[in-house]
Amino acid sequence: MLNISAARRANSKNLELNIAPLIDMVFILLIFFLVTTSFVKETGVDIARPTASTAVSKAKSTILIGVTQHNTIHIDRRQVDIRAVRANVERALAENPEGSVVIVADKQSLTGLVINVMDACKLAGAQNISIAANLDTGA
């Protein structure tokens, strides 16, 4: 009987915890969270948006077009000419046909330029075109 208890004590000293499956599970969870995370798109330029009391929050937009106070147009963090807006919107709509367009115009930008951008988006086939504004809280 003495030999059995000595054998049990010898076996208990050799116990090891294998953490390889735990590390695999952590990496799988990390990949899952990276794939399901939605990233915020920005126009790539700083714009002071005007405020509006009727502004509503838009959950998801596909194409962001920025018009700066210096009347330059930016799509996907690069400056484009007004003639290139239609082609860029057509390309983006080909990738996501149900996408919407949000024009983020500075309050100092020319209204005529914003109208031309809206017109180019409509000619490209965009059905849902919005202009971004800050919500006026009345304060």
Residue, then its C-alpha position, 0 to 999 in steps of 0.5 A: m500500500l505504501n508503493i501505491s501512494a508513493a506512485r500517486r505522489a510521483n504522478s502528481k508532481n508531473l502535472e502540466l497545464n497545456i495552454a496551446p488550445l487557450i491561445d488558439m481560442v484567444f486568437i479566434l476571438l480576436i479575429f472574430f472581433l476584428v471582422t465584425t467591427s465597423f470602422v468610421k469613414e471620414t472625408g479626410v479633411d477638417i470641415a466645420r459643418p453648419t447646424a440644423s434643428t431638423a438634422v437626423s443621425k444617419a446610421k450608415s453611409t457608403i460614400l462621403i464627399g467633403v467640400t472644404q471652405h476653400n472649395t476643394i472636393h475630397i473623396d476617400r482622403r484625396q482631392v478630386d475635381i468636380r468632373a471626377v465626382r461622377a466617376n468616383v460615385e459610379r465606381a462606389l455604387a458599382e461596389n454597393p448598389e444600395g449605398s447612399v451619398v453624404i456630402v459634408a460641406d463646410k458652412q463657408s463653401l460655395t452653395g453652387l459647388v455643393i449643388n454641382v456635387m449633388d448634381a454629379c451624384k444624381l447623374a451617377g445614379a445615387q438615389n439617396i443623397s444627404i447633406a451633413a449637418n450638426l444637430d442644433t440643440g438650441a443651447 
